[in-house]
Structures are given as structure tokens and as C-alpha cells.
């Protein structure tokens, strides 16, 4: 199949969310809860909160608040938590306790878009960078995506699109206008982060929020999933 990609795509930086957009993790609570216990010495359960759209530090703080645990966490502890999380995820994936898979259509879409040398794809995710890398490798998607922005860059999600854009500009020596960047995510928080940075946003109904509900928030485009590669290409062309 030959697919023509419009020239208007040439100067786009597409920044994908990870969990619920490109990948699905089964039993991710196992390594996450283990890392909390190993790092902070307390029992916490990610299943007690709604993590979608939040960064890992925000999730941990919400878990502690839900459990009435008062804890000041410094930068060194966050770094240790990221290391423990990487180790826990690696162990859980090796033992098949936890699995990470690409969502339907994600590999085909990333492969197609990567054929355009002028078009760049990166990640904007609430995961720490080390964990994001593990998930992308487990899902077989890491080769398609350049370095983006992560919770290890900032716990405040609206900071991440700007960081990803600046990182891309520094690595390429080029510059982009904010409206040439497109956030692809599955939650209203992805849209909020895009809007705060004056970027475009496509929401997909592959996470907690169904497509019909996401339409209420009025993103630039809204799709049920990533399976219709041609429709996504057309959508990007028309933003």
C-alpha cells in the first residue's frame, strides 16, 4: 500500500503520550507499588487513585494523601524511586508478572510517519524517562520515537510539551512555532497541557475516557483509536 503524506506535515513535531495512547500495561501496579515500598518504606497502592494523565510524582503524592501518609520527598528520593521503579519493572517484565503491549494501530502509524525524514515523533509522558524507555522497548516502539519529555524533567505535566519542543530544537538546530507541535493523548490533561503551550492536540479514546466523552473537551481532533492509519494522516494534514 502506498500512502501519500501531505507536504503540510513536513514541519510537524508529533508528541505522543504513552500509557493509554501508544501502550497498555497489564498489572503495572505490581512494580509501581514495590518501588514505593522500597523507596519510601511505606505501603502504597496505585490502584487507590486515578493515575491517568498525571505524572509519577503526582501519582505517588495522591497515593500518600489517600492513605493519610505525610511525607516530604526530596530530589534524591525521587531519583531513587525512578531507579527502583526501573528495576521493579525490569524484574516484573522478565517474570511476565507485568506485560506491556502496543495498542492496535500504534506500530503501523509510527512506522508510516517515520518514513518522512522531516517529520519528527517524540514522547510526552508522565512516566520517568527510565520507565518510559522500558515500556517502549517492551512494546517494540522505541525505535520510532526521539527523546521527548518526562516526569523526571518536571512533575508538572504542562511543563513537558515545552521541554520536549526545546529538546528537539536543541538536537536538530531547527526551530518550530508552538502550533507546529501536536500532542496526541487520551485524557483531558493531555489537552490542557497542549493548550497551555499553544499546541495542537488530538485525543484518542483508547484509555479511561471513551471517544464520545473526549469530544466534549473540544480538542483539535478526536479519534476512537489509532487503527485507521489513513484517517490519522488526513487528520494531521488538516490541523
C-alpha positions in Angstrom: 0.0 0.0 0.0 1.3 3.4 -1.0 0.3 6.3 1.2 0.8 9.9 0.2 1.6 12.2 3.2 0.7 15.9 2.6 3.5 18.4 2.5 1.9 20.3 5.3 3.2 17.5 7.6 6.8 18.4 6.9 7.3 20.8 9.8 5.3 18.9 12.5 6.6 17.6 15.7 4.2 15.0 17.0 4.4 14.2 20.7 2.7 11.1 21.8 1.5 10.2 25.3 2.5 6.7 26.3 0.1 4.9 28.7 -3.4 4.6 27.2 -2.3 6.2 23.9 0.5 4.1 22.5 0.7 1.3 25.0 -1.3 -0.8 27.5 0.3 -2.2 30.7 -1.2 -5.1 32.5 -0.5 -5.4 36.2 1.7 -2.3 36.2 0.6 -1.8 39.8 2.9 -4.6 40.9 6.3 -2.9 40.1 4.9 0.5 41.0 3.8 -0.5 44.4 7.0 -2.4 45.0 9.1 0.7 44.1 7.0 2.8 46.6 7.7 0.3 49.4 11.4 0.0 48.6 12.0 3.8 48.3 9.8 5.3 51.0 9.4 2.4 53.4 5.6 2.6 53.4 2.9 0.6 51.6 1.1 2.4 48.8 -1.2 1.2 46.1 -1.6 2.9 42.7 -5.0 1.3 42.4 -6.3 3.6 45.1 -6.1 6.6 42.8 -6.9 7.5 39.2 -3.4 7.9 37.6 -4.5 8.8 34.0 -2.9 12.0 32.8 -0.8 12.5 35.9 3.0 12.4 36.3 4.5 9.7 38.5 5.4 12.1 41.3 1.8 13.4 41.3 0.5 9.8 41.5 2.8 9.0 44.5 1.6 12.1 46.3 -2.0 11.3 45.7 -1.4 7.7 46.9 0.1 9.1 50.1 -2.7 11.6 50.6 -5.3 8.9 50.1 -3.6 6.8 52.8 -3.1 9.8 55.1 0.7 9.5 54.9 2.5 12.8 55.4 5.9 12.6 53.7 8.3 15.2 52.4 10.1 13.9 49.4 13.4 15.5 48.2 15.0 15.2 44.7 17.3 12.5 45.8 14.4 10.3 46.9 12.7 10.9 43.5 15.9 9.8 41.7 16.0 6.7 43.9 12.3 6.0 43.2 13.0 6.2 39.5 15.9 3.7 39.8 13.8 1.3 41.9 10.9 1.6 39.5 13.1 0.7 36.6 14.5 -2.3 38.5 11.0 -3.4 39.6 9.6 -3.1 36.0 12.5 -4.9 34.5 12.0 -7.8 37.0 8.3 -7.9 36.5 8.6 -8.0 32.7 11.2 -10.7 32.8 9.0 -12.8 35.0 5.9 -12.0 33.0 4.1 -10.7 36.1 3.7 -7.4 34.2 3.2 -7.1 30.4 3.3 -4.0 28.1 1.9 -4.2 24.6 1.4 -1.7 21.8 -2.2 -0.6 21.3 -3.8 -1.6 18.0 -2.6 0.6 15.1 0.3 2.2 17.1 3.2 0.3 15.4 1.7 0.8 11.9 1.1 4.5 12.5 4.6 5.2 13.9 6.2 3.2 11.1 4.4 5.1 8.4 5.0 8.5 9.9 8.7 7.7 10.5 9.2 7.3 6.7 9.0 11.1 6.4 12.5 12.3 7.4 11.3 15.8 8.0 8.6 14.7 10.4 9.6 14.0 14.0 7.9 11.9 16.6 8.6 12.1 20.3 7.1 11.3 23.7 5.5 13.5 26.3 4.6 11.3 29.2 4.0 11.3 33.0 6.4 8.4 33.3 10.0 8.9 34.4 12.3 8.6 31.4 13.8 5.3 32.5 10.4 3.7 32.9 9.1 5.1 29.6 12.1 3.6 27.8 11.4 0.2 29.3 7.8 0.3 28.3 8.6 1.4 24.7 11.1 -1.3 24.3 8.7 -3.9 25.7 6.1 -2.7 23.2 8.5 -2.6 20.3 8.0 1.1 19.7 11.3 2.7 20.9 13.0 2.9 17.5 10.3 5.2 16.1 10.5 7.9 18.7 13.0 10.6 19.6 13.7 11.8 23.1 10.8 13.9 24.4 9.9 15.0 28.0 9.1 13.0 31.1 8.2 13.2 34.8 12.0 13.2 35.5 12.1 16.6 33.8 9.1 18.1 35.7 6.3 16.8 37.9 4.0 19.5 36.4 2.6 18.0 33.2 2.0 21.3 31.4 5.8 21.9 31.5 6.5 18.8 29.4 5.4 19.9 25.9 7.7 23.0 26.1 10.6 20.9 27.3 10.1 18.4 24.5 10.0 21.1 21.9 13.1 22.8 23.3 14.9 19.4 23.4 14.0 18.7 19.8 15.2 22.2 18.7 18.5 21.8 20.5 19.1 18.4 19.0 18.3 19.4 15.4 19.4 23.1 15.3 15.9 24.0 13.9 13.1 25.9 15.4 9.3 25.4 15.4 6.3 27.5 16.2 4.2 26.1 19.0 1.3 25.5 16.6 3.6 23.1 14.6 3.6 20.8 17.6 0.9 18.2 18.1 0.1 16.4 21.3 -1.5 13.0 20.9 -3.1 11.7 24.1 -6.0 10.0 25.7 -7.0 12.3 28.6 -8.3 15.9 29.1 -5.0 16.6 30.9 -3.1 16.0 27.7 -5.4 18.6 26.1 -4.8 21.0 28.9 -1.0 20.6 28.6 -1.3 21.3 24.9 -3.5 24.3 25.3 -1.2 25.8 28.0 1.6 25.6 25.4 -0.5 26.8 22.4 0.0 23.5 20.7 -2.5 21.4 18.7 -4.0 18.3 20.3 -5.5 15.0 19.1 -7.3 12.9 21.7 -7.9 9.2 21.2 -10.5 7.1 23.0 -8.1 4.2 23.9 -7.7 5.0 27.6 -10.0 5.6 30.5 -12.1 8.1 28.7 -14.3 7.0 25.7 -14.1 8.8 22.4 -17.6 10.3 22.9 -16.6 11.9 26.3 -13.4 13.3 25.0 -15.2 15.1 22.2 -16.8 17.3 24.9 -13.5 18.9 25.7 -13.2 20.1 22.1 -9.6 19.0 21.1 -8.4 19.9 17.6 -9.4 16.3 16.6 -10.8 13.3 18.3 -10.5 9.7 17.2 -11.8 6.4 18.6 -8.3 4.7 18.3 -5.2 4.5 16.2 -6.2 1.7 13.8 -7.3 3.9 10.8 -3.8 5.0 9.7 -5.1 6.9 6.7 -7.6 8.8 8.7 -5.0 9.8 11.2 -2.7 11.0 8.4 -5.6 13.0 6.9 -6.3 14.5 10.4 -2.7 15.6 10.8 -2.8 17.1 7.4 -5.8 19.2 8.2 -4.8 20.5 11.6 
